[in-house]
Amino acid sequence: MAATEAKALDDNLAHGLHGLASRFYARTSKIIDIPWLIATGEDLRYPQVEGQRPPGSSRLPSGSGTPWGIVPQSKVETMGH
């Protein structure tokens, strides 16, 4: 992710310094949004954790005790039904 952000900075610097911050942050927000949600929302899969759940989180499997949100195939097959 850091390399992708560095590339975004390099690309934006090529267009000059005027408006650099807004261009750079607009582009990097698209790069980091999903990894950030995964990193900050993983614990919310567990019902005993307090906090507001993001939209759509009710469709995700609840904590199964497996690391990094690995979901057994049997759960994956039933998620869409």
C-alpha positions, 0 to 999 in steps of 0.5 A: 500500500505504501508503494501505491501511495508513493506512486500516487504522490509522484504522479501528483507532483508531476502536475505541480504543487498547486492543489497537490494536497487535495489531489493527493488525498483524493487519490490515496483515499481510494487506495486506503479505504478498503484496507482501512475498513478491514483493519479497523472493523475486523473486531466488530464481527464479534457480537461481544464488541461494543460499537456501531457497525458499518452499513452492510456488516450484518451480511458478513459472517460473525466471528468464528474464531478463525484468524484474519476473518478466514471463513470456512467454505460451508459459511461462504456457500450460505452467505448469499442465501 
